[in-house]
Amino acid sequence: MMTYKLEAILWSIALPGFAQLLNRQIIKGITFVFLEFLINVNSHFNMVILYSFQGNIKEAIEATNYQWLMFYPCLYFFAMWDAYKDAKGGNSPYSYLPFVFGAYFVTVGLMYSSSFKLGTILLGPVWLPILSLIPGLLIGYFIKNMLLRRIKIK
């Protein structure tokens, strides 16, 4: 079962909707894939990724359509959560919290990505959101564990 949960997450990371398609949830999978393409194209995300990987952060910022890209983290993490849940990974209470807080923190990282600097380094719309995922996941796991402990105490 652990392999299937990992497979669902990895396919969903590759492209939201892939795990749903593999799970024969055709309408849901096609909807996620369509929304991913819609947001990706309108936000110019592939160019943003290309510029970011080449170290051209100012060009990445200029290419970014933030109005569209702001939708991406929630779609991305919801599709991952859905794939994980369907792979029987979401059976424990509050297992959604790391996904939710990951989405929140990536979105906040995206909002600050055109101005936030780490020292003198401007990280931009790819690297700052990726780095923002780490505290988002940690806080999500922390809150999940705190809530689970509270349930055991009662």
N, CA, C and O of each residue as an XYZ file, in Angstrom:
616
protein
N       0.824     -1.199      0.000
C       0.000      0.000      0.000
C       0.865      1.258      0.000
O       0.513      2.246     -0.645
N       1.990      1.236      0.715
C       2.857      2.412      0.769
C       3.366      2.767     -0.617
O       3.482      3.949     -0.944
N       3.671      1.771     -1.440
C       4.128      2.022     -2.803
C       3.052      2.731     -3.601
O       3.362      3.637     -4.374
N       1.800      2.345     -3.434
C       0.716      2.960     -4.178
C       0.513      4.417     -3.756
O       0.252      5.274     -4.601
N       0.631      4.706     -2.442
C       0.522      6.087     -1.968
C       1.646      6.924     -2.544
O       1.419      8.044     -3.001
N       2.850      6.391     -2.524
C       4.003      7.099     -3.078
C       3.828      7.300     -4.576
O       4.127      8.375     -5.095
N       3.349      6.277     -5.276
C       3.115      6.385     -6.718
C       2.083      7.465     -7.017
O       2.257      8.249     -7.951
N       1.014      7.510     -6.232
C      -0.034      8.521     -6.446
C       0.528      9.922     -6.264
O       0.248     10.812     -7.067
N       1.316     10.127     -5.218
C       1.905     11.449     -4.973
C       2.872     11.813     -6.101
O       2.843     12.937     -6.602
N       3.722     10.874     -6.502
C       4.719     11.182     -7.537
C       4.081     11.497     -8.887
O       4.531     12.411     -9.577
N       3.042     10.759     -9.276
C       2.354     11.072    -10.531
C       1.658     12.418    -10.446
O       1.614     13.165    -11.423
N       1.118     12.724     -9.280
C       0.437     13.998     -9.110
C       1.429     15.155     -9.101
O       1.101     16.247     -9.563
N       2.622     14.937     -8.589
C       3.673     15.960     -8.660
C       4.065     16.190    -10.119
O       4.281     17.326    -10.539
N       4.154     15.103    -10.888
C       4.514     15.233    -12.299
C       3.497     16.093    -13.043
O       3.872     16.993    -13.794
N       2.223     15.818    -12.835
C       1.168     16.619    -13.457
C      -0.130     16.347    -12.717
O      -0.590     15.207    -12.663
N      -0.725     17.392    -12.144
C      -2.012     17.189    -11.465
C      -3.024     16.539    -12.404
O      -3.230     16.996    -13.528
N      -3.646     15.477    -11.929
C      -4.630     14.742    -12.715
C      -4.134     13.387    -13.187
O      -4.944     12.500    -13.455
N      -2.818     13.201    -13.298
C      -2.284     11.918    -13.758
C      -2.683     10.777    -12.828
O      -3.110      9.719    -13.292
N      -2.547     10.983    -11.515
C      -2.892      9.918    -10.570
C      -4.375      9.572    -10.659
O      -4.751      8.406    -10.543
N      -5.216     10.585    -10.865
C      -6.652     10.337    -10.995
C      -6.939      9.541    -12.269
O      -7.784      8.647    -12.264
N      -6.248      9.858    -13.346
C      -6.427      9.106    -14.592
C      -5.991      7.657    -14.414
O      -6.659      6.745    -14.900
N      -4.881      7.439    -13.723
C      -4.423      6.075    -13.455
C      -5.408      5.318    -12.576
O      -5.514      4.094    -12.656
N      -6.126      6.056    -11.739
C      -7.108      5.450    -10.836
C      -8.485      5.340    -11.500
O      -9.480      5.038    -10.841
N      -8.526      5.588    -12.800
C      -9.746      5.502    -13.622
C     -10.831      6.500    -13.201
O     -12.021      6.257    -13.404
N     -10.415      7.601    -12.625
C     -11.331      8.702    -12.336
C     -11.166      9.707    -13.479
O     -10.562     10.767    -13.322
N     -11.720      9.338    -14.619
C     -11.442     10.033    -15.876
C     -11.880     11.498    -15.850
O     -11.101     12.377    -16.217
N     -13.098     11.767    -15.428
C     -13.593     13.150    -15.446
C     -12.786     14.023    -14.491
O     -12.395     15.137    -14.839
N     -12.538     13.515    -13.292
C     -11.746     14.270    -12.329
C     -10.325     14.484    -12.856
O      -9.783     15.585    -12.760
N      -9.730     13.438    -13.407
C      -8.371     13.538    -13.938
C      -8.274     14.532    -15.080
O      -7.364     15.360    -15.112
N      -9.212     14.456    -16.022
C      -9.204     15.386    -17.157
C      -9.425     16.818    -16.667
O      -8.818     17.752    -17.191
N     -10.282     16.992    -15.675
C     -10.519     18.328    -15.121
C      -9.240     18.899    -14.518
O      -8.897     20.053    -14.773
N      -8.527     18.095    -13.715
C      -7.268     18.574    -13.128
C      -6.231     18.890    -14.201
O      -5.557     19.918    -14.130
N      -6.100     18.014    -15.193
C      -5.130     18.253    -16.266
C      -5.497     19.528    -17.024
O      -4.632     20.356    -17.309
N      -6.784     19.683    -17.348
C      -7.234     20.884    -18.067
C      -6.936     22.147    -17.260
O      -6.404     23.119    -17.796
N      -7.279     22.131    -15.971
C      -7.029     23.307    -15.140
C      -5.539     23.599    -15.020
O      -5.126     24.759    -15.019
N      -4.733     22.543    -14.917
C      -3.282     22.737    -14.843
C      -2.782     23.421    -16.108
O      -2.002     24.371    -16.030
N      -3.221     22.949    -17.272
C      -2.800     23.563    -18.530
C      -3.307     24.998    -18.640
O      -2.569     25.883    -19.074
N      -4.542     25.234    -18.257
C      -5.121     26.572    -18.320
C      -4.313     27.558    -17.480
O      -3.951     28.637    -17.950
N      -4.038     27.181    -16.250
C      -3.277     28.051    -15.353
C      -1.836     28.182    -15.835
O      -1.281     29.281    -15.842
N      -1.232     27.073    -16.237
C       0.152     27.077    -16.695
C       0.337     28.014    -17.883
O       1.255     28.834    -17.894
N      -0.519     27.895    -18.868
C      -0.386     28.714    -20.075
C      -0.639     30.187    -19.773
O       0.117     31.054    -20.211
N      -1.700     30.467    -19.026
C      -2.048     31.860    -18.761
C      -1.098     32.556    -17.789
O      -0.986     33.782    -17.802
N      -0.426     31.794    -16.960
C       0.541     32.387    -16.025
C       1.941     32.446    -16.613
O       2.835     33.065    -16.036
N       2.137     31.793    -17.777
C       3.459     31.714    -18.432
C       4.439     30.916    -17.570
O       5.642     31.179    -17.571
N       3.910     29.948    -16.842
C       4.699     29.241    -15.835
C       5.887     28.484    -16.424
O       6.947     28.443    -15.799
N       5.746     27.899    -17.576
C       6.896     27.176    -18.146
C       8.052     28.122    -18.435
O       9.209     27.764    -18.210
N       7.763     29.322    -18.928
C       8.830     30.296    -19.161
C       9.428     30.766    -17.834
O      10.635     30.978    -17.723
N       8.570     30.922    -16.838
C       9.032     31.329    -15.512
C       9.990     30.272    -14.956
O      11.040     30.606    -14.405
N       9.627     29.012    -15.103
C      10.503     27.923    -14.647
C      11.818     27.938    -15.421
O      12.893     27.821    -14.832
N      11.729     28.081    -16.732
C      12.935     28.112    -17.571
C      13.867     29.245    -17.148
O      15.054     29.016    -16.916
N      13.341     30.459    -17.047
C      14.168     31.596    -16.628
C      14.762     31.368    -15.238
O      15.928     31.684    -14.998
N      13.966     30.823    -14.329
C      14.445     30.602    -12.959
C      15.589     29.596    -12.924
O      16.584     29.811    -12.231
N      15.456     28.505    -13.663
C      16.514     27.501    -13.687
C      17.771     28.019    -14.361
O      18.870     27.543    -14.077
N      17.619     28.987    -15.247
C      18.777     29.594    -15.904
C      19.381     30.716    -15.066
O      20.403     31.289    -15.443
N      18.757     31.033    -13.932
C      19.271     32.086    -13.066
C      18.834     33.486    -13.457
O      19.344     34.467    -12.916
N      17.901     33.592    -14.387
C      17.403     34.892    -14.847
C      16.136     35.259    -14.061
O      15.026     35.228    -14.593
N      16.327     35.600    -12.804
C      15.198     35.807    -11.897
C      14.381     37.040    -12.289
O      13.152     37.003    -12.232
N      15.031     38.110    -12.678
C      14.285     39.309    -13.080
C      13.396     39.025    -14.292
O      12.262     39.500    -14.352
N      13.900     38.258    -15.251
C      13.084     37.875    -16.411
C      11.934     36.968    -15.993
O      10.832     37.060    -16.535
N      12.196     36.093    -15.026
C      11.133     35.208    -14.524
C      10.015     36.034    -13.889
O       8.833     35.777    -14.118
N      10.400     37.017    -13.095
C       9.403     37.878    -12.446
C       8.602     38.645    -13.495
O       7.377     38.732    -13.404
N       9.287     39.195    -14.480
C       8.600     39.951    -15.537
C       7.667     39.074    -16.364
O       6.630     39.545    -16.830
N       8.018     37.818    -16.549
C       7.199     36.910    -17.360
C       5.979     36.400    -16.598
O       5.009     35.951    -17.208
N       6.022     36.468    -15.277
C       4.971     35.875    -14.452
C       3.678     36.677    -14.505
O       3.681     37.891    -14.305
N       2.584     35.996    -14.773
C       1.256     36.574    -14.606
C       0.757     36.076    -13.255
O       0.201     34.984    -13.143
N       0.968     36.898    -12.237
C       0.639     36.507    -10.868
C      -0.857     36.263    -10.677
O      -1.249     35.433     -9.857
N      -1.697     36.981    -11.430
C      -3.141     36.787    -11.315
C      -3.529     35.343    -11.605
O      -4.446     34.812    -10.979
N      -2.847     34.705    -12.540
C      -3.120     33.304    -12.865
C      -2.315     32.344    -11.984
O      -2.835     31.329    -11.520
N      -1.055     32.673    -11.762
C      -0.191     31.738    -11.041
C      -0.627     31.548     -9.583
O      -0.318     30.520     -8.981
N      -1.329     32.509     -9.020
C      -1.806     32.380     -7.638
C      -2.772     31.199     -7.469
O      -2.927     30.690     -6.359
N      -3.415     30.762     -8.545
C      -4.316     29.608     -8.468
C      -3.552     28.282     -8.407
O      -4.082     27.278     -7.930
N      -2.317     28.280     -8.886
C      -1.586     27.036     -9.085
C      -1.328     26.245     -7.794
O      -1.583     25.041     -7.773
N      -0.831     26.875     -6.712
C      -0.535     26.069     -5.512
C      -1.740     25.312     -4.970
O      -1.616     24.147     -4.593
N      -2.896     25.952     -4.926
C      -4.080     25.264     -4.379
C      -4.522     24.117     -5.279
O      -4.860     23.040     -4.790
N      -4.522     24.339     -6.574
C      -4.867     23.251     -7.501
C      -3.876     22.100     -7.357
O      -4.267     20.937     -7.255
N      -2.602     22.435     -7.351
C      -1.532     21.449     -7.292
C      -1.637     20.599     -6.029
O      -1.599     19.370     -6.100
N      -1.769     21.250     -4.878
C      -1.806     20.503     -3.624
C      -3.132     19.784     -3.422
O      -3.166     18.714     -2.815
N      -4.224     20.356     -3.923
C      -5.492     19.645     -3.814
C      -5.462     18.374     -4.664
O      -5.943     17.329     -4.225
N      -4.907     18.452     -5.869
C      -4.802     17.259     -6.717
C      -3.917     16.203     -6.047
O      -4.214     15.010     -6.117
N      -2.827     16.639     -5.394
C      -1.977     15.687     -4.678
C      -2.727     15.066     -3.503
O      -2.669     13.854     -3.292
N      -3.432     15.900     -2.742
C      -4.207     15.387     -1.616
C      -5.243     14.381     -2.095
O      -5.401     13.315     -1.500
N      -5.936     14.713     -3.154
C      -6.964     13.836     -3.686
C      -6.363     12.493     -4.127
O      -6.943     11.439     -3.865
N      -5.222     12.531     -4.786
C      -4.555     11.299     -5.221
C      -4.111     10.476     -4.004
O      -4.280      9.257     -3.976
N      -3.548     11.150     -3.008
C      -3.095     10.479     -1.791
C      -4.271      9.845     -1.040
O      -4.184      8.711     -0.570
N      -5.363     10.594     -0.940
C      -6.568     10.105     -0.242
C      -7.136      8.886     -0.963
O      -7.512      7.904     -0.323
N      -7.199      8.946     -2.302
C      -7.727      7.818     -3.065
C      -6.829      6.590     -2.986
O      -7.282      5.466     -3.204
N      -5.549      6.811     -2.672
C      -4.618      5.690     -2.492
C      -4.645      5.190     -1.051
O      -3.745      4.473     -0.612
N      -5.686      5.577     -0.324
C      -5.909      5.175      1.074
C      -4.872      5.771      2.013
O      -4.582      5.209      3.069
N      -4.309      6.923      1.618
C      -3.346      7.587      2.484
C      -3.992      8.582      3.414
O      -3.369      9.016      4.383
N      -5.219      8.952      3.145
C      -5.881      9.969      3.938
C      -6.823      9.398      4.972
O      -7.822     10.031      5.316
N      -6.528      8.218      5.473
C      -7.431      7.565      6.418
C      -7.323      8.120      7.833
O      -8.296      8.093      8.586
N      -6.155      8.618      8.198
C      -6.005      9.125      9.558
C      -6.570     10.540      9.648
O      -6.550     11.292      8.674
N      -7.073     10.890     10.826
C      -7.619     12.242     10.983
C      -6.554     13.311     10.719
O      -5.385     13.145     11.065
N      -6.976     14.379     10.116
C      -6.140     15.556      9.860
C      -4.983     15.300      8.894
O      -4.043     16.094      8.843
N      -5.032     14.221      8.136
C      -3.932     13.930      7.199
C      -3.859     14.947      6.063
O      -2.863     15.000      5.341
N      -4.885     15.736      5.904
C      -4.900     16.772      4.869
C      -4.098     18.014      5.263
O      -3.738     18.808      4.394
N      -3.815     18.195      6.542
C      -3.209     19.442      7.007
C      -1.851     19.769      6.386
O      -1.628     20.928      6.036
N      -0.935     18.817      6.231
C       0.320     19.180      5.562
C       0.097     19.677      4.122
O       0.802     20.577      3.666
N      -0.858     19.108      3.420
C      -1.156     19.549      2.060
C      -1.721     20.970      2.064
O      -1.330     21.808      1.251
N      -2.646     21.227      2.989
C      -3.279     22.547      3.075
C      -2.250     23.616      3.440
O      -2.178     24.659      2.789
N      -1.460     23.360      4.473
C      -0.471     24.350      4.878
C       0.641     24.488      3.843
O       1.198     25.573      3.677
N       0.971     23.397      3.143
C       1.902     23.498      2.030
C       1.381     24.457      0.974
O       2.122     25.313      0.490
N       0.114     24.320      0.613
C      -0.499     25.211     -0.383
C      -0.507     26.650      0.105
O      -0.192     27.563     -0.658
N      -0.866     26.866      1.374
C      -0.899     28.226      1.923
C       0.474     28.880      1.844
O       0.608     30.004      1.359
N       1.482     28.179      2.318
C       2.810     28.766      2.385
C       3.418     28.979      0.996
O       4.108     29.973      0.772
N       3.170     28.066      0.074
C       3.649     28.263     -1.300
C       2.979     29.496     -1.912
O       3.626     30.270     -2.619
N       1.698     29.674     -1.644
C       0.983     30.849     -2.152
C       1.560     32.128     -1.564
O       1.768     33.100     -2.290
N       1.821     32.145     -0.268
C       2.418     33.328      0.360
C       3.817     33.571     -0.200
O       4.192     34.713     -0.464
N       4.583     32.506     -0.380
C       5.901     32.649     -0.996
C       5.813     33.257     -2.384
O       6.644     34.082     -2.763
N       4.819     32.852     -3.128
C       4.604     33.407     -4.467
C       4.276     34.892     -4.388
O       4.761     35.680     -5.200
N       3.452     35.279     -3.411
C       3.075     36.689     -3.268
C       4.286     37.583     -2.999
O       4.332     38.719     -3.471
N       5.253     37.085     -2.255
C       6.429     37.878     -1.905
C       7.611     37.648     -2.852
O       8.671     38.248     -2.675
N       7.439     36.804     -3.828
C       8.563     36.363     -4.650
C       9.199     37.443     -5.515
O      10.343     37.282     -5.938
N       8.510     38.513     -5.786
C       9.102     39.555     -6.630
C       9.927     40.550     -5.824
O      10.620     41.386     -6.405
N       9.864     40.474     -4.491
C      10.595     41.458     -3.689
C      11.422     40.861     -2.554
O      12.374     41.496     -2.098
N      11.087     39.662     -2.087
C      11.783     39.076     -0.941
C      13.178     38.616     -1.352
O      13.354     37.915     -2.348
N      14.167     39.032     -0.556
C      15.548     38.628     -0.814
C      16.086     37.851      0.375
O      15.801     38.163      1.531
N      16.861     36.843      0.061
C      17.592     36.096      1.075
C      19.007     36.667      1.047
O      19.830     36.278      0.219
N      19.275     37.589      1.958
C      20.515     38.360      1.871
C      20.406     39.303      0.686
O      19.573     40.210      0.674
N      21.244     39.085     -0.300
C      21.191     39.905     -1.512
C      20.592     39.147     -2.690
O      20.545     39.663     -3.807
N      20.138     37.931     -2.442
C      19.646     37.071     -3.527
C      18.127     37.168     -3.642
O      17.396     36.857     -2.701
N      17.673     37.600     -4.801
C      16.244     37.608     -5.112
C      15.900     36.214     -5.630
O      16.434     35.785     -6.653
N      15.009     35.502     -4.930
C      14.732     34.106     -5.264
C      13.702     33.948     -6.375
O      13.784     32.997     -7.152
N      12.741     34.851     -6.465
C      11.790     34.830     -7.573
C      10.633     33.869     -7.403
O      10.484     33.236     -6.358
N       9.798     33.762     -8.457
C       8.524     33.048     -8.383
C       8.594     31.523     -8.452
O       7.553     30.866     -8.439
N       9.776     30.955     -8.523
C       9.906     29.493     -8.448
C      10.597     29.097     -7.147
O      10.087     28.259     -6.403
N      11.749     29.695     -6.869
C      12.556     29.246     -5.737
C      11.975     29.645     -4.386
O      12.008     28.836     -3.459
N      11.444     30.860     -4.234
C      10.865     31.236     -2.941
C       9.638     30.386     -2.605
O       9.532     29.918     -1.471
N       8.704     30.166     -3.539
C       7.591     29.269     -3.202
C       8.042     27.850     -2.855
O       7.476     27.227     -1.957
N       9.048     27.333     -3.552
C       9.543     25.990     -3.235
C      10.120     25.966     -1.819
O       9.847     25.043     -1.052
N      10.911     26.974     -1.475
C      11.472     27.033     -0.123
C      10.384     27.254      0.927
O      10.518     26.798      2.062
N       9.317     27.945      0.560
C       8.206     28.188      1.475
C       7.430     26.914      1.784
O       6.733     26.838      2.795
N       7.549     25.933      0.929
C       6.872     24.662      1.157
C       7.372     23.986      2.432
O       6.590     23.366      3.153
N       8.649     24.100      2.706
C       9.242     23.408      3.863
C       8.572     23.830      5.177
O       8.098     22.962      5.909
N       8.512     25.138      5.506
C       7.811     25.479      6.756
C       6.315     25.154      6.695
O       5.715     24.831      7.720
N       5.711     25.234      5.514
C       4.299     24.883      5.386
C       4.043     23.436      5.761
O       3.123     23.143      6.525
N       4.848     22.532      5.227
C       4.693     21.114      5.560
C       4.979     20.856      7.036
O       4.250     20.114      7.696
N       6.043     21.472      7.550
C       6.392     21.264      8.960
C       5.280     21.744      9.887
O       4.932     21.058     10.848
N       4.727     22.904      9.607
C       3.634     23.417     10.433
C       2.398     22.534     10.289
O       1.715     22.258     11.275
N       2.108     22.093      9.071
C       0.971     21.194      8.854
C       1.113     19.901      9.630
O       0.156     19.442     10.253
N       2.304     19.302      9.599
C       2.541     18.067     10.363
C       2.475     18.332     11.861
O       1.935     17.527     12.619
N       3.029     19.469     12.282
C       3.004     19.819     13.704
C       1.566     19.954     14.205
O       1.209     19.376     15.232
N       0.751     20.705     13.493
C      -0.648     20.896     13.905
C      -1.398     19.571     13.871
O      -2.187     19.276     14.769
N      -1.154     18.775     12.834
C      -1.792     17.446     12.751
C      -1.443     16.613     13.982
O      -2.325     16.018     14.600
N      -0.166     16.568     14.336
C       0.263     15.768     15.489
C      -0.290     16.317     16.803
O      -0.659     15.554     17.695
N      -0.344     17.641     16.914
C      -0.918     18.243     18.127
C      -2.397     17.876     18.258
O      -2.857     17.536     19.348
N      -3.133     17.942     17.168
C      -4.557     17.580     17.197
C      -4.742     16.100     17.501
O      -5.650     15.729     18.245
N      -3.893     15.256     16.935
C      -3.996     13.818     17.208
C      -3.683     13.517     18.673
O      -4.328     12.657     19.274
N      -2.713     14.205     19.249
C      -2.395     14.013     20.670
C      -3.565     14.461     21.539
O      -3.883     13.833     22.549
N      -4.191     15.544     21.133
C      -5.340     16.056     21.896
C      -6.496     15.053     21.891
O      -7.185     14.878     22.896
N      -6.694     14.403     20.753
C      -7.745     13.385     20.661
C      -7.418     12.210     21.589
O      -8.312     11.681     22.249
N      -6.146     11.797     21.644
C      -5.744     10.658     22.496
C      -5.884     10.992     23.970
O      -6.191     10.122     24.784
N      -5.656     12.267     24.316
C      -5.749     12.675     25.724
C      -7.185     12.598     26.210
O      -7.436     12.202     27.348
N      -8.122     12.971     25.364
C      -9.543     12.978     25.760
C     -10.081     11.620     25.905
O     -11.256     11.453     26.232
